[in-house]
């Protein structure tokens, strides 16, 4: 996973930066909750 998602790009849900908040729902839709 790290080559595609560097460790600095992985956040706990409550720590996701504001500019990436929209991706939380997209990830839930794609991967499930």
Secondary structure, DSSP 8 states (H G I E B T S, - for coil): -TTTS-GGG---GGG--GGGTHHHHHHHHHH--
